[in-house]
Each structure stands twice: as C-alpha cells, then as structure tokens.
Amino acid sequence: MNFWNNKNTNRRAVVAGKFYPGDRDSLMSQLSELFEQAVKNLNEKKNLQAIITPHAGYVFSGKVAASAFNQIPENSNYKRIFVIASSHQFRFNGASVYTEGNYQTPLGELEVDTGLAKKLTETSPVFQKNNEAHLYEHSLEVQLPFLQFVLKNNFKLVPIILGTNRPEDCEQIARTLTPWFTPENFFVISTDFSHYPEYENAKKYDRLTADAICKNKSEVLLKTLEQNKLANIENLATSLCGWTSVLTLLYLTENKKYTYNEVDYQNSGDTIIYGDKDSVVGYWGIAVYNENSVFQITEQEKEKILEKARNSITNYLKTGVKGEIDKTNSGGMLNEITGVFVSIYIKDELRGCIGGFAQEKTLNEMVQEMAVSAARDRRFDNIGPDDLENMELEISVLSPLKEIKSEEEIELGRHGIYIRNGLNTGTFLPQVAVKTGWDVNEFLGRCSRDKAGLSWDGWKTAELFTYEAVIFRGV
C-alpha cells in the first residue's frame, strides 16, 4: 500500500476505517453523535490555550475526546494548530515535524505549515525531518477529524511526533516552541492514560495522574508516574502512554499563569459494546487556560475593528484626505482606551506598520488614525487605490505598558517590548520574536539599536516595559 500521495508527499490517513470511519459521511455522522454526548464548554469566557485528549478508537475514547475539543470556543480563529503526539512505533532523539506536504483525512486535506516546520528543523537540533515517524502513527492522525469538525480547515497544522523518552529533550522541545505558544495558536496534546489494569485500579491511578498534571509542575508529574510504576499494580503497563507530550506541555506552562481544568473521564470499560472491565485503558480530557490575557475581543468586535481600519485606508487612498473619525454606537472594546498597531500587507508583503500606546484616545479613534498613518508609512513604497483588492490588515490591540526590572521577565511570543531613554524610544510587537526566531538578547538588542536609536546594549540602562497584544488579521 502506498501511504504517500502519488502527486506529492502528503501523509495519507492510515487508520481511517480502523480507529474511526473511513468515509466522509459515516465519519461526520459519528462525530455529530459524539459531540451531542460531549461535555459542553465549561469556561467560555476563559482563554483556552491547549487541550489534552485521548487517541484510542472513537468507540472507546471518542466521547472524551469530543468533550475536550468541545471546550474550543465557537467561531475560534487560530492561525496554527500544533498537534503533539508521542510515537508508538519508533524511538529517536527529539521530535519529528512533518515538512514535506499536508495531512489527509476522509474530511479533506489539512494544510501543514511547512515553512514553520522547516524552520524548526533548521534552527533547533531537537527537531528533525523524519517522515517515517509519521507514517503509521495513529495518535496524531485521530485528532485531526475532531479539529476539522470544530474548526473546519481554517488553520495551518504543525504535526509533531516525539520519539524521545528523555525529560531533558522534552524541556528543549518546549523551549523551542515557546515563541509560538501564544493566543493566536492552539496546542493539542495526544495521550491515553492507564493501560490494561482492571477497571477500579484504572480509575484510581488515572485520578492520581490527572491530579499531578493539573498541578502544572513537571517534577510532580514525573514523581507521580514513578510512584504509579512502583505500586506494582497488576497489568499496569503505563499510567500515561503519551507522557513525553504532556511533559512538554508542562514545560511550556509551569511557573506561568496557566490553569488545568478536568473536563471528562472514562475508560474502555465504560464502553457499552466492548466494555471489558478486567483490562482497560483510561482516557482524560483536560483543558488548559491562559490566565495572562488582560482583555478579550469578540469575533464581532474584531470584524468591526478591521472594517473601521479598512474604511479609513480606502477613503484616504481615494481622496488623499484623512477623513473624520467614524463614531461608534457600540459598547465593548471599541470604547476602551487602549493602544493599537495597524500593519498593511499587499500580497503578503509588509507595506506599512504604525501604531501607538494608550493615552487618552479610545480604540475606535486609535485604529482609524493608525490605519491612515500606516497607509502613508514612508519606510515603504506608496500604496495606491489599485492595491486595495490585494490588501490584508493585521491589527494588534495592546495592553497597558508594564515596567520590568529584568529581561528574564520577558516571555517571547507573549510580550512586546518598549524601551525608553529620555526622548529615545522603540518597540517591537510580540509577533516580531515569533517571525524572526530571535532570542531575548537579540530581541532587546535590535530594538535598542534599530528602533530606539541607542547602542545594542542601550536597553540595559533604559526604562524597559512589556505589553501584550491581541493579534488578528482580515481583508
């Protein structure tokens, strides 16, 4: 059997028809039934960053998986979905990220962010190109139909399979992924829990393991897994088969403001048809929330903000005159006093980027003013009316500035930086570190030298601030 698409190197669905239905209609029907049974969204107003979800056949773990995916807010718009799964087939150093094509399921083709995938392999020795690691692996594939059901195909996939069994590798993997562990991206962590104890022992040790995970401490999880092993429970082969994937997540979240909430639990013994209680596998769904965000913007507000920016740019380009501020009759974020940056892209090429921090103007006023300023940004070639049909806007709504005392307080991907020394000032938005791959020292050095007009190390004697941003794009 040819597991690669003949036309390119797409990774075909290899467990369709085994772990889940192999045709589109049957798969959609089963997914619909699973989501009807699933636990509803428990925390709609919180910022969901990741989920832990099982990867067994849908008849066994599908309801728990649906409950985990059901925590994703309606109309979510993530730029990328990182799916992290531990290999059941191979052992190899570090992690394999698929770089050569897309993933396919009976619900269609999922676009892989091959650009980012290749960047990971080129910049970090812990990531490698290893297509064979993806070939037969079910634990990543079974997550994809759930994503397609909830989010359609409106995202890019970053499929990662861990071949390591070394905690130090997991820590390095997490360190490499930190710039992308941001609200614009979403992480799916694939794991089952206990393997093969009898029913009551599974419930007991799955509870202990889930409690350890929810403490958000890597050492607590590692210690708990070792204690579970030393308990010598009959037929307990493992209490967490994807422990390296979960550990990687903990290295991303520990000592930061993330909370873990249990969503749903069952084991294979709870399955009506196949429920053998003498030897079971456990399944937890767990949601991970980012408590750092200082504000939220609804999808309707994002659309309105984009509309205001585009209308301001259109009017300016067609008339040559900066128009009057369009008032808003709506409440919410548009009436908040907050900063904003507007970036203009023409056919994916940056052609303007201007913004400002909150002072006395509302977001409604700021976004219209900054949009016009970005359209006449002298650092770039002029934009004309003919460019409007190819224009895409990126809006970054900014939180208030927070003064910091050390560069160690900066979290790449989450924080933008603002440097001030007298009249010399400079800033980089949070996404700059993600797009460039800079470390903290280069992030600060380049901002100090290139933006604030100081020396490379000038930030060390300047006032240093961080801020966060809600970032979104649209035409």
Summary of the structure (lengths in Angstrom):
residues: 475
radius of gyration: 23.9
end to end distance: 42.9
largest distance: 78.4
contacts: 1638
relative contact order: 0.11
helix: 38%
strand: 24%
